[in-house]
Amino acid sequence: MNIKIRYFASAAAAAGITEDTYALAENSTIATLIDAITTKHASLPNGSDLVRILGFSSFLLDGRHASSETIIPAGSVSIDVLPPFAGG
């Protein structure tokens, strides 16, 4: 399944993009997605910054909060990566 990722604020700055798409197996979790993002960006400029930011970001799955254990259902539209804003 293809999942659209939207990066915001410092996550977008570190990723160097605001949107990306990942192909994941069915029943993948947010943690699986984080691993895929880490693998893709680890060797890129600012990749280590993005990996660090992912560690304290919140994730929204189709507009609802998702933990790292949340299974991404087939047919999901998007996942937003939201780092803390304004120091919080």
PDB file of N, CA, C and O in Angstrom:
ATOM      1  N   MET A   1       0.852  -1.171   0.000  1.00  0.00           N
ATOM      2  CA  MET A   1       0.000   0.000   0.000  1.00  0.00           C
ATOM      3  C   MET A   1       0.894   1.229   0.000  1.00  0.00           C
ATOM      4  O   MET A   1       1.975   1.231   0.589  1.00  0.00           O
ATOM      5  N   ASN A   2       0.425   2.274  -0.671  1.00  0.00           N
ATOM      6  CA  ASN A   2       1.171   3.524  -0.726  1.00  0.00           C
ATOM      7  C   ASN A   2       0.615   4.492   0.303  1.00  0.00           C
ATOM      8  O   ASN A   2      -0.593   4.711   0.387  1.00  0.00           O
ATOM      9  N   ILE A   3       1.513   5.061   1.077  1.00  0.00           N
ATOM     10  CA  ILE A   3       1.150   5.990   2.143  1.00  0.00           C
ATOM     11  C   ILE A   3       1.783   7.348   1.846  1.00  0.00           C
ATOM     12  O   ILE A   3       2.986   7.443   1.604  1.00  0.00           O
ATOM     13  N   LYS A   4       0.975   8.376   1.866  1.00  0.00           N
ATOM     14  CA  LYS A   4       1.466   9.741   1.688  1.00  0.00           C
ATOM     15  C   LYS A   4       1.876  10.293   3.043  1.00  0.00           C
ATOM     16  O   LYS A   4       1.109  10.239   4.005  1.00  0.00           O
ATOM     17  N   ILE A   5       3.088  10.822   3.113  1.00  0.00           N
ATOM     18  CA  ILE A   5       3.619  11.430   4.335  1.00  0.00           C
ATOM     19  C   ILE A   5       3.702  12.930   4.122  1.00  0.00           C
ATOM     20  O   ILE A   5       4.165  13.400   3.082  1.00  0.00           O
ATOM     21  N   ARG A   6       3.250  13.670   5.113  1.00  0.00           N
ATOM     22  CA  ARG A   6       3.407  15.124   5.075  1.00  0.00           C
ATOM     23  C   ARG A   6       4.244  15.535   6.281  1.00  0.00           C
ATOM     24  O   ARG A   6       3.921  15.211   7.424  1.00  0.00           O
ATOM     25  N   TYR A   7       5.321  16.251   6.000  1.00  0.00           N
ATOM     26  CA  TYR A   7       6.216  16.741   7.044  1.00  0.00           C
ATOM     27  C   TYR A   7       5.901  18.209   7.319  1.00  0.00           C
ATOM     28  O   TYR A   7       5.630  18.975   6.394  1.00  0.00           O
ATOM     29  N   PHE A   8       5.938  18.594   8.586  1.00  0.00           N
ATOM     30  CA  PHE A   8       5.676  19.970   8.968  1.00  0.00           C
ATOM     31  C   PHE A   8       6.853  20.530   9.776  1.00  0.00           C
ATOM     32  O   PHE A   8       7.596  19.791  10.422  1.00  0.00           O
ATOM     33  N   ALA A   9       6.997  21.847   9.719  1.00  0.00           N
ATOM     34  CA  ALA A   9       7.965  22.603  10.531  1.00  0.00           C
ATOM     35  C   ALA A   9       9.370  22.017  10.429  1.00  0.00           C
ATOM     36  O   ALA A   9       9.873  21.823   9.322  1.00  0.00           O
ATOM     37  N   SER A  10      10.011  21.732  11.559  1.00  0.00           N
ATOM     38  CA  SER A  10      11.403  21.267  11.543  1.00  0.00           C
ATOM     39  C   SER A  10      11.559  19.912  10.863  1.00  0.00           C
ATOM     40  O   SER A  10      12.635  19.611  10.345  1.00  0.00           O
ATOM     41  N   ALA A  11      10.516  19.088  10.852  1.00  0.00           N
ATOM     42  CA  ALA A  11      10.590  17.808  10.135  1.00  0.00           C
ATOM     43  C   ALA A  11      10.700  18.059   8.632  1.00  0.00           C
ATOM     44  O   ALA A  11      11.460  17.378   7.944  1.00  0.00           O
ATOM     45  N   ALA A  12       9.954  19.020   8.126  1.00  0.00           N
ATOM     46  CA  ALA A  12      10.038  19.369   6.705  1.00  0.00           C
ATOM     47  C   ALA A  12      11.405  19.955   6.373  1.00  0.00           C
ATOM     48  O   ALA A  12      11.986  19.647   5.333  1.00  0.00           O
ATOM     49  N   ALA A  13      11.911  20.798   7.260  1.00  0.00           N
ATOM     50  CA  ALA A  13      13.232  21.386   7.029  1.00  0.00           C
ATOM     51  C   ALA A  13      14.313  20.310   7.000  1.00  0.00           C
ATOM     52  O   ALA A  13      15.190  20.344   6.136  1.00  0.00           O
ATOM     53  N   ALA A  14      14.264  19.375   7.911  1.00  0.00           N
ATOM     54  CA  ALA A  14      15.275  18.317   7.959  1.00  0.00           C
ATOM     55  C   ALA A  14      15.125  17.348   6.785  1.00  0.00           C
ATOM     56  O   ALA A  14      16.124  16.868   6.250  1.00  0.00           O
ATOM     57  N   ALA A  15      13.893  17.060   6.381  1.00  0.00           N
ATOM     58  CA  ALA A  15      13.664  16.141   5.262  1.00  0.00           C
ATOM     59  C   ALA A  15      13.990  16.803   3.928  1.00  0.00           C
ATOM     60  O   ALA A  15      14.319  16.129   2.952  1.00  0.00           O
ATOM     61  N   GLY A  16      13.895  18.137   3.896  1.00  0.00           N
ATOM     62  CA  GLY A  16      14.138  18.863   2.657  1.00  0.00           C
ATOM     63  C   GLY A  16      12.951  18.806   1.705  1.00  0.00           C
ATOM     64  O   GLY A  16      13.053  19.242   0.559  1.00  0.00           O
ATOM     65  N   ILE A  17      11.833  18.273   2.171  1.00  0.00           N
ATOM     66  CA  ILE A  17      10.604  18.159   1.389  1.00  0.00           C
ATOM     67  C   ILE A  17       9.420  18.283   2.351  1.00  0.00           C
ATOM     68  O   ILE A  17       9.573  18.127   3.563  1.00  0.00           O
ATOM     69  N   THR A  18       8.263  18.559   1.805  1.00  0.00           N
ATOM     70  CA  THR A  18       7.069  18.627   2.654  1.00  0.00           C
ATOM     71  C   THR A  18       6.185  17.398   2.498  1.00  0.00           C
ATOM     72  O   THR A  18       5.343  17.127   3.354  1.00  0.00           O
ATOM     73  N   GLU A  19       6.368  16.650   1.410  1.00  0.00           N
ATOM     74  CA  GLU A  19       5.565  15.447   1.178  1.00  0.00           C
ATOM     75  C   GLU A  19       6.416  14.348   0.573  1.00  0.00           C
ATOM     76  O   GLU A  19       7.395  14.619  -0.122  1.00  0.00           O
ATOM     77  N   ASP A  20       6.044  13.117   0.838  1.00  0.00           N
ATOM     78  CA  ASP A  20       6.724  11.956   0.272  1.00  0.00           C
ATOM     79  C   ASP A  20       5.721  10.798   0.268  1.00  0.00           C
ATOM     80  O   ASP A  20       4.682  10.865   0.925  1.00  0.00           O
ATOM     81  N   THR A  21       6.035   9.761  -0.461  1.00  0.00           N
ATOM     82  CA  THR A  21       5.189   8.574  -0.510  1.00  0.00           C
ATOM     83  C   THR A  21       6.041   7.352  -0.228  1.00  0.00           C
ATOM     84  O   THR A  21       7.158   7.232  -0.733  1.00  0.00           O
ATOM     85  N   TYR A  22       5.512   6.451   0.577  1.00  0.00           N
ATOM     86  CA  TYR A  22       6.208   5.209   0.923  1.00  0.00           C
ATOM     87  C   TYR A  22       5.305   4.027   0.596  1.00  0.00           C
ATOM     88  O   TYR A  22       4.099   4.065   0.839  1.00  0.00           O
ATOM     89  N   ALA A  23       5.904   2.979   0.043  1.00  0.00           N
ATOM     90  CA  ALA A  23       5.196   1.724  -0.203  1.00  0.00           C
ATOM     91  C   ALA A  23       5.459   0.814   0.986  1.00  0.00           C
ATOM     92  O   ALA A  23       6.603   0.451   1.259  1.00  0.00           O
ATOM     93  N   LEU A  24       4.401   0.448   1.689  1.00  0.00           N
ATOM     94  CA  LEU A  24       4.516  -0.416   2.866  1.00  0.00           C
ATOM     95  C   LEU A  24       3.636  -1.644   2.697  1.00  0.00           C
ATOM     96  O   LEU A  24       2.638  -1.619   1.976  1.00  0.00           O
ATOM     97  N   ALA A  25       4.019  -2.705   3.366  1.00  0.00           N
ATOM     98  CA  ALA A  25       3.197  -3.920   3.370  1.00  0.00           C
ATOM     99  C   ALA A  25       1.922  -3.657   4.170  1.00  0.00           C
ATOM    100  O   ALA A  25       1.902  -2.809   5.061  1.00  0.00           O
ATOM    101  N   GLU A  26       0.876  -4.383   3.846  1.00  0.00           N
ATOM    102  CA  GLU A  26      -0.347  -4.266   4.632  1.00  0.00           C
ATOM    103  C   GLU A  26      -0.072  -4.632   6.081  1.00  0.00           C
ATOM    104  O   GLU A  26       0.794  -5.459   6.368  1.00  0.00           O
ATOM    105  N   ASN A  27      -0.805  -4.020   6.981  1.00  0.00           N
ATOM    106  CA  ASN A  27      -0.663  -4.199   8.430  1.00  0.00           C
ATOM    107  C   ASN A  27       0.655  -3.672   8.983  1.00  0.00           C
ATOM    108  O   ASN A  27       1.090  -4.088  10.056  1.00  0.00           O
ATOM    109  N   SER A  28       1.292  -2.758   8.255  1.00  0.00           N
ATOM    110  CA  SER A  28       2.488  -2.092   8.784  1.00  0.00           C
ATOM    111  C   SER A  28       2.068  -1.133   9.889  1.00  0.00           C
ATOM    112  O   SER A  28       0.920  -0.694   9.939  1.00  0.00           O
ATOM    113  N   THR A  29       2.991  -0.818  10.759  1.00  0.00           N
ATOM    114  CA  THR A  29       2.729   0.112  11.857  1.00  0.00           C
ATOM    115  C   THR A  29       3.415   1.445  11.598  1.00  0.00           C
ATOM    116  O   THR A  29       4.199   1.585  10.660  1.00  0.00           O
ATOM    117  N   ILE A  30       3.108   2.409  12.436  1.00  0.00           N
ATOM    118  CA  ILE A  30       3.810   3.694  12.370  1.00  0.00           C
ATOM    119  C   ILE A  30       5.307   3.456  12.598  1.00  0.00           C
ATOM    120  O   ILE A  30       6.131   4.122  11.971  1.00  0.00           O
ATOM    121  N   ALA A  31       5.671   2.530  13.473  1.00  0.00           N
ATOM    122  CA  ALA A  31       7.087   2.210  13.706  1.00  0.00           C
ATOM    123  C   ALA A  31       7.747   1.696  12.430  1.00  0.00           C
ATOM    124  O   ALA A  31       8.897   2.036  12.151  1.00  0.00           O
ATOM    125  N   THR A  32       7.036   0.882  11.654  1.00  0.00           N
ATOM    126  CA  THR A  32       7.556   0.404  10.374  1.00  0.00           C
ATOM    127  C   THR A  32       7.809   1.573   9.439  1.00  0.00           C
ATOM    128  O   THR A  32       8.826   1.621   8.748  1.00  0.00           O
ATOM    129  N   LEU A  33       6.878   2.512   9.424  1.00  0.00           N
ATOM    130  CA  LEU A  33       7.036   3.705   8.600  1.00  0.00           C
ATOM    131  C   LEU A  33       8.242   4.519   9.049  1.00  0.00           C
ATOM    132  O   LEU A  33       9.024   4.980   8.218  1.00  0.00           O
ATOM    133  N   ILE A  34       8.398   4.698  10.356  1.00  0.00           N
ATOM    134  CA  ILE A  34       9.549   5.442  10.878  1.00  0.00           C
ATOM    135  C   ILE A  34      10.849   4.770  10.446  1.00  0.00           C
ATOM    136  O   ILE A  34      11.802   5.454  10.076  1.00  0.00           O
ATOM    137  N   ASP A  35      10.898   3.446  10.489  1.00  0.00           N
ATOM    138  CA  ASP A  35      12.085   2.713  10.023  1.00  0.00           C
ATOM    139  C   ASP A  35      12.346   2.980   8.545  1.00  0.00           C
ATOM    140  O   ASP A  35      13.495   3.166   8.144  1.00  0.00           O
ATOM    141  N   ALA A  36      11.297   3.001   7.735  1.00  0.00           N
ATOM    142  CA  ALA A  36      11.454   3.266   6.298  1.00  0.00           C
ATOM    143  C   ALA A  36      11.960   4.683   6.050  1.00  0.00           C
ATOM    144  O   ALA A  36      12.828   4.893   5.203  1.00  0.00           O
ATOM    145  N   ILE A  37      11.426   5.647   6.779  1.00  0.00           N
ATOM    146  CA  ILE A  37      11.888   7.034   6.648  1.00  0.00           C
ATOM    147  C   ILE A  37      13.350   7.129   7.063  1.00  0.00           C
ATOM    148  O   ILE A  37      14.156   7.764   6.383  1.00  0.00           O
ATOM    149  N   THR A  38      13.684   6.499   8.172  1.00  0.00           N
ATOM    150  CA  THR A  38      15.062   6.520   8.674  1.00  0.00           C
ATOM    151  C   THR A  38      16.018   5.930   7.650  1.00  0.00           C
ATOM    152  O   THR A  38      17.076   6.501   7.383  1.00  0.00           O
ATOM    153  N   THR A  39      15.652   4.791   7.076  1.00  0.00           N
ATOM    154  CA  THR A  39      16.501   4.143   6.075  1.00  0.00           C
ATOM    155  C   THR A  39      16.710   5.046   4.870  1.00  0.00           C
ATOM    156  O   THR A  39      17.828   5.173   4.371  1.00  0.00           O
ATOM    157  N   LYS A  40      15.649   5.665   4.408  1.00  0.00           N
ATOM    158  CA  LYS A  40      15.734   6.519   3.227  1.00  0.00           C
ATOM    159  C   LYS A  40      16.567   7.768   3.471  1.00  0.00           C
ATOM    160  O   LYS A  40      17.321   8.187   2.593  1.00  0.00           O
ATOM    161  N   HIS A  41      16.443   8.367   4.645  1.00  0.00           N
ATOM    162  CA  HIS A  41      17.057   9.672   4.900  1.00  0.00           C
ATOM    163  C   HIS A  41      18.369   9.618   5.676  1.00  0.00           C
ATOM    164  O   HIS A  41      19.064  10.631   5.757  1.00  0.00           O
ATOM    165  N   ALA A  42      18.724   8.491   6.237  1.00  0.00           N
ATOM    166  CA  ALA A  42      19.896   8.413   7.123  1.00  0.00           C
ATOM    167  C   ALA A  42      21.175   8.923   6.473  1.00  0.00           C
ATOM    168  O   ALA A  42      21.981   9.573   7.140  1.00  0.00           O
ATOM    169  N   SER A  43      21.379   8.648   5.200  1.00  0.00           N
ATOM    170  CA  SER A  43      22.631   9.044   4.553  1.00  0.00           C
ATOM    171  C   SER A  43      22.535  10.388   3.837  1.00  0.00           C
ATOM    172  O   SER A  43      23.506  10.830   3.223  1.00  0.00           O
ATOM    173  N   LEU A  44      21.382  11.037   3.908  1.00  0.00           N
ATOM    174  CA  LEU A  44      21.201  12.325   3.245  1.00  0.00           C
ATOM    175  C   LEU A  44      21.591  13.470   4.173  1.00  0.00           C
ATOM    176  O   LEU A  44      21.607  13.304   5.393  1.00  0.00           O
ATOM    177  N   PRO A  45      21.908  14.639   3.596  1.00  0.00           N
ATOM    178  CA  PRO A  45      22.173  15.798   4.452  1.00  0.00           C
ATOM    179  C   PRO A  45      20.972  16.028   5.376  1.00  0.00           C
ATOM    180  O   PRO A  45      19.824  15.943   4.941  1.00  0.00           O
ATOM    181  N   ASN A  46      21.233  16.307   6.593  1.00  0.00           N
ATOM    182  CA  ASN A  46      20.209  16.526   7.626  1.00  0.00           C
ATOM    183  C   ASN A  46      19.436  15.261   7.994  1.00  0.00           C
ATOM    184  O   ASN A  46      18.468  15.328   8.751  1.00  0.00           O
ATOM    185  N   GLY A  47      19.852  14.114   7.466  1.00  0.00           N
ATOM    186  CA  GLY A  47      19.168  12.863   7.762  1.00  0.00           C
ATOM    187  C   GLY A  47      19.169  12.541   9.241  1.00  0.00           C
ATOM    188  O   GLY A  47      18.162  12.089   9.785  1.00  0.00           O
ATOM    189  N   SER A  48      20.302  12.772   9.897  1.00  0.00           N
ATOM    190  CA  SER A  48      20.355  12.484  11.339  1.00  0.00           C
ATOM    191  C   SER A  48      19.447  13.441  12.109  1.00  0.00           C
ATOM    192  O   SER A  48      18.898  13.072  13.147  1.00  0.00           O
ATOM    193  N   ASP A  49      19.287  14.657  11.614  1.00  0.00           N
ATOM    194  CA  ASP A  49      18.356  15.596  12.253  1.00  0.00           C
ATOM    195  C   ASP A  49      16.923  15.089  12.126  1.00  0.00           C
ATOM    196  O   ASP A  49      16.152  15.148  13.084  1.00  0.00           O
ATOM    197  N   LEU A  50      16.567  14.591  10.941  1.00  0.00           N
ATOM    198  CA  LEU A  50      15.216  14.083  10.750  1.00  0.00           C
ATOM    199  C   LEU A  50      14.961  12.878  11.644  1.00  0.00           C
ATOM    200  O   LEU A  50      13.894  12.771  12.249  1.00  0.00           O
ATOM    201  N   VAL A  51      15.921  11.978  11.733  1.00  0.00           N
ATOM    202  CA  VAL A  51      15.768  10.798  12.592  1.00  0.00           C
ATOM    203  C   VAL A  51      15.528  11.233  14.036  1.00  0.00           C
ATOM    204  O   VAL A  51      14.664  10.684  14.719  1.00  0.00           O
ATOM    205  N   ARG A  52      16.287  12.211  14.492  1.00  0.00           N
ATOM    206  CA  ARG A  52      16.117  12.728  15.859  1.00  0.00           C
ATOM    207  C   ARG A  52      14.734  13.353  16.034  1.00  0.00           C
ATOM    208  O   ARG A  52      14.069  13.121  17.043  1.00  0.00           O
ATOM    209  N   ILE A  53      14.308  14.136  15.064  1.00  0.00           N
ATOM    210  CA  ILE A  53      13.009  14.802  15.131  1.00  0.00           C
ATOM    211  C   ILE A  53      11.867  13.792  15.143  1.00  0.00           C
ATOM    212  O   ILE A  53      10.876  13.983  15.848  1.00  0.00           O
ATOM    213  N   LEU A  54      12.000  12.722  14.370  1.00  0.00           N
ATOM    214  CA  LEU A  54      10.964  11.688  14.355  1.00  0.00           C
ATOM    215  C   LEU A  54      10.767  11.076  15.742  1.00  0.00           C
ATOM    216  O   LEU A  54       9.670  10.640  16.090  1.00  0.00           O
ATOM    217  N   GLY A  55      11.846  11.051  16.527  1.00  0.00           N
ATOM    218  CA  GLY A  55      11.786  10.458  17.857  1.00  0.00           C
ATOM    219  C   GLY A  55      10.895  11.196  18.833  1.00  0.00           C
ATOM    220  O   GLY A  55      10.426  10.607  19.806  1.00  0.00           O
ATOM    221  N   PHE A  56      10.652  12.476  18.592  1.00  0.00           N
ATOM    222  CA  PHE A  56       9.787  13.217  19.522  1.00  0.00           C
ATOM    223  C   PHE A  56       8.589  13.871  18.832  1.00  0.00           C
ATOM    224  O   PHE A  56       7.907  14.707  19.424  1.00  0.00           O
ATOM    225  N   SER A  57       8.341  13.491  17.590  1.00  0.00           N
ATOM    226  CA  SER A  57       7.203  14.042  16.852  1.00  0.00           C
ATOM    227  C   SER A  57       5.921  13.285  17.170  1.00  0.00           C
ATOM    228  O   SER A  57       5.944  12.148  17.643  1.00  0.00           O
ATOM    229  N   SER A  58       4.818  13.939  16.900  1.00  0.00           N
ATOM    230  CA  SER A  58       3.507  13.291  16.943  1.00  0.00           C
ATOM    231  C   SER A  58       3.141  12.901  15.518  1.00  0.00           C
ATOM    232  O   SER A  58       3.586  13.525  14.555  1.00  0.00           O
ATOM    233  N   PHE A  59       2.324  11.862  15.399  1.00  0.00           N
ATOM    234  CA  PHE A  59       1.899  11.382  14.094  1.00  0.00           C
ATOM    235  C   PHE A  59       0.382  11.382  14.047  1.00  0.00           C
ATOM    236  O   PHE A  59      -0.287  10.957  14.988  1.00  0.00           O
ATOM    237  N   LEU A  60      -0.146  11.867  12.932  1.00  0.00           N
ATOM    238  CA  LEU A  60      -1.581  11.829  12.698  1.00  0.00           C
ATOM    239  C   LEU A  60      -1.843  10.904  11.525  1.00  0.00           C
ATOM    240  O   LEU A  60      -1.262  11.076  10.454  1.00  0.00           O
ATOM    241  N   LEU A  61      -2.706   9.936  11.717  1.00  0.00           N
ATOM    242  CA  LEU A  61      -3.116   8.999  10.672  1.00  0.00           C
ATOM    243  C   LEU A  61      -4.512   9.405  10.239  1.00  0.00           C
ATOM    244  O   LEU A  61      -5.480   9.240  10.981  1.00  0.00           O
ATOM    245  N   ASP A  62      -4.604   9.942   9.023  1.00  0.00           N
ATOM    246  CA  ASP A  62      -5.886  10.449   8.523  1.00  0.00           C
ATOM    247  C   ASP A  62      -6.542  11.388   9.528  1.00  0.00           C
ATOM    248  O   ASP A  62      -7.752  11.337   9.750  1.00  0.00           O
ATOM    249  N   GLY A  63      -5.716  12.250  10.136  1.00  0.00           N
ATOM    250  CA  GLY A  63      -6.220  13.278  11.035  1.00  0.00           C
ATOM    251  C   GLY A  63      -6.388  12.881  12.484  1.00  0.00           C
ATOM    252  O   GLY A  63      -6.810  13.699  13.301  1.00  0.00           O
ATOM    253  N   ARG A  64      -6.066  11.633  12.825  1.00  0.00           N
ATOM    254  CA  ARG A  64      -6.204  11.171  14.214  1.00  0.00           C
ATOM    255  C   ARG A  64      -4.849  10.757  14.762  1.00  0.00           C
ATOM    256  O   ARG A  64      -4.017  10.207  14.041  1.00  0.00           O
ATOM    257  N   HIS A  65      -4.633  11.026  16.046  1.00  0.00           N
ATOM    258  CA  HIS A  65      -3.363  10.685  16.684  1.00  0.00           C
ATOM    259  C   HIS A  65      -3.059   9.200  16.514  1.00  0.00           C
ATOM    260  O   HIS A  65      -3.948   8.355  16.621  1.00  0.00           O
ATOM    261  N   ALA A  66      -1.783   8.895  16.247  1.00  0.00           N
ATOM    262  CA  ALA A  66      -1.350   7.502  16.089  1.00  0.00           C
ATOM    263  C   ALA A  66      -0.057   7.294  16.865  1.00  0.00           C
ATOM    264  O   ALA A  66       0.854   8.119  16.792  1.00  0.00           O
ATOM    265  N   SER A  67       0.025   6.192  17.607  1.00  0.00           N
ATOM    266  CA  SER A  67       1.257   5.838  18.318  1.00  0.00           C
ATOM    267  C   SER A  67       2.121   4.978  17.399  1.00  0.00           C
ATOM    268  O   SER A  67       1.692   4.600  16.309  1.00  0.00           O
ATOM    269  N   SER A  68       3.320   4.677  17.836  1.00  0.00           N
ATOM    270  CA  SER A  68       4.219   3.867  17.016  1.00  0.00           C
ATOM    271  C   SER A  68       3.674   2.460  16.785  1.00  0.00           C
ATOM    272  O   SER A  68       4.046   1.809  15.809  1.00  0.00           O
ATOM    273  N   GLU A  69       2.804   1.986  17.665  1.00  0.00           N
ATOM    274  CA  GLU A  69       2.240   0.646  17.529  1.00  0.00           C
ATOM    275  C   GLU A  69       0.970   0.616  16.663  1.00  0.00           C
ATOM    276  O   GLU A  69       0.451  -0.458  16.359  1.00  0.00           O
ATOM    277  N   THR A  70       0.481   1.775  16.275  1.00  0.00           N
ATOM    278  CA  THR A  70      -0.741   1.840  15.482  1.00  0.00           C
ATOM    279  C   THR A  70      -0.532   1.175  14.127  1.00  0.00           C
ATOM    280  O   THR A  70       0.430   1.473  13.419  1.00  0.00           O
ATOM    281  N   ILE A  71      -1.443   0.273  13.778  1.00  0.00           N
ATOM    282  CA  ILE A  71      -1.407  -0.367  12.461  1.00  0.00           C
ATOM    283  C   ILE A  71      -2.034   0.585  11.448  1.00  0.00           C
ATOM    284  O   ILE A  71      -3.097   1.157  11.686  1.00  0.00           O
ATOM    285  N   ILE A  72      -1.361   0.741  10.328  1.00  0.00           N
ATOM    286  CA  ILE A  72      -1.857   1.612   9.266  1.00  0.00           C
ATOM    287  C   ILE A  72      -2.833   0.787   8.416  1.00  0.00           C
ATOM    288  O   ILE A  72      -2.413  -0.130   7.711  1.00  0.00           O
ATOM    289  N   PRO A  73      -4.109   1.101   8.478  1.00  0.00           N
ATOM    290  CA  PRO A  73      -5.076   0.300   7.728  1.00  0.00           C
ATOM    291  C   PRO A  73      -4.976   0.550   6.222  1.00  0.00           C
ATOM    292  O   PRO A  73      -4.637   1.648   5.782  1.00  0.00           O
ATOM    293  N   ALA A  74      -5.275  -0.484   5.448  1.00  0.00           N
ATOM    294  CA  ALA A  74      -5.323  -0.323   3.997  1.00  0.00           C
ATOM    295  C   ALA A  74      -6.343   0.758   3.671  1.00  0.00           C
ATOM    296  O   ALA A  74      -7.390   0.848   4.312  1.00  0.00           O
ATOM    297  N   GLY A  75      -6.038   1.563   2.691  1.00  0.00           N
ATOM    298  CA  GLY A  75      -6.942   2.632   2.310  1.00  0.00           C
ATOM    299  C   GLY A  75      -6.691   3.936   3.041  1.00  0.00           C
ATOM    300  O   GLY A  75      -7.386   4.923   2.800  1.00  0.00           O
ATOM    301  N   SER A  76      -5.709   3.957   3.930  1.00  0.00           N
ATOM    302  CA  SER A  76      -5.388   5.204   4.620  1.00  0.00           C
ATOM    303  C   SER A  76      -4.894   6.229   3.610  1.00  0.00           C
ATOM    304  O   SER A  76      -4.252   5.886   2.617  1.00  0.00           O
ATOM    305  N   VAL A  77      -5.200   7.475   3.878  1.00  0.00           N
ATOM    306  CA  VAL A  77      -4.870   8.535   2.942  1.00  0.00           C
ATOM    307  C   VAL A  77      -3.506   9.141   3.233  1.00  0.00           C
ATOM    308  O   VAL A  77      -2.677   9.247   2.329  1.00  0.00           O
ATOM    309  N   SER A  78      -3.259   9.541   4.474  1.00  0.00           N
ATOM    310  CA  SER A  78      -2.004  10.238   4.758  1.00  0.00           C
ATOM    311  C   SER A  78      -1.615  10.135   6.224  1.00  0.00           C
ATOM    312  O   SER A  78      -2.430   9.856   7.105  1.00  0.00           O
ATOM    313  N   ILE A  79      -0.336  10.372   6.437  1.00  0.00           N
ATOM    314  CA  ILE A  79       0.212  10.448   7.788  1.00  0.00           C
ATOM    315  C   ILE A  79       0.974  11.763   7.879  1.00  0.00           C
ATOM    316  O   ILE A  79       1.821  12.065   7.038  1.00  0.00           O
ATOM    317  N   ASP A  80       0.661  12.532   8.904  1.00  0.00           N
ATOM    318  CA  ASP A  80       1.332  13.811   9.151  1.00  0.00           C
ATOM    319  C   ASP A  80       2.367  13.633  10.251  1.00  0.00           C
ATOM    320  O   ASP A  80       2.109  12.991  11.269  1.00  0.00           O
ATOM    321  N   VAL A  81       3.541  14.211  10.029  1.00  0.00           N
ATOM    322  CA  VAL A  81       4.614  14.208  11.022  1.00  0.00           C
ATOM    323  C   VAL A  81       4.665  15.608  11.620  1.00  0.00           C
ATOM    324  O   VAL A  81       4.994  16.577  10.936  1.00  0.00           O
ATOM    325  N   LEU A  82       4.334  15.700  12.907  1.00  0.00           N
ATOM    326  CA  LEU A  82       4.214  16.999  13.568  1.00  0.00           C
ATOM    327  C   LEU A  82       5.200  17.094  14.734  1.00  0.00           C
ATOM    328  O   LEU A  82       4.951  16.541  15.805  1.00  0.00           O
ATOM    329  N   PRO A  83       6.314  17.793  14.528  1.00  0.00           N
ATOM    330  CA  PRO A  83       7.207  18.025  15.663  1.00  0.00           C
ATOM    331  C   PRO A  83       6.575  19.062  16.591  1.00  0.00           C
ATOM    332  O   PRO A  83       5.644  19.766  16.199  1.00  0.00           O
ATOM    333  N   PRO A  84       7.080  19.152  17.814  1.00  0.00           N
ATOM    334  CA  PRO A  84       6.544  20.192  18.714  1.00  0.00           C
ATOM    335  C   PRO A  84       6.734  21.585  18.092  1.00  0.00           C
ATOM    336  O   PRO A  84       7.763  21.864  17.476  1.00  0.00           O
ATOM    337  N   PHE A  85       5.745  22.436  18.258  1.00  0.00           N
ATOM    338  CA  PHE A  85       5.804  23.793  17.739  1.00  0.00           C
ATOM    339  C   PHE A  85       6.075  24.768  18.873  1.00  0.00           C
ATOM    340  O   PHE A  85       5.616  24.558  19.995  1.00  0.00           O
ATOM    341  N   ALA A  86       6.798  25.806  18.597  1.00  0.00           N
ATOM    342  CA  ALA A  86       7.051  26.893  19.545  1.00  0.00           C
ATOM    343  C   ALA A  86       7.564  26.389  20.882  1.00  0.00           C
ATOM    344  O   ALA A  86       7.126  26.839  21.941  1.00  0.00           O
ATOM    345  N   GLY A  87       8.495  25.451  20.820  1.00  0.00           N
ATOM    346  CA  GLY A  87       9.137  24.969  22.025  1.00  0.00           C
ATOM    347  C   GLY A  87       8.309  23.988  22.827  1.00  0.00           C
ATOM    348  O   GLY A  87       8.749  23.573  23.900  1.00  0.00           O
ATOM    349  N   GLY A  88       7.149  23.601  22.371  1.00  0.00           N
ATOM    350  CA  GLY A  88       6.314  22.733  23.180  1.00  0.00           C
ATOM    351  C   GLY A  88       5.930  21.520  22.485  1.00  0.00           C
ATOM    352  O   GLY A  88       5.220  20.685  23.045  1.00  0.00           O
TER     353      GLY A  88
END
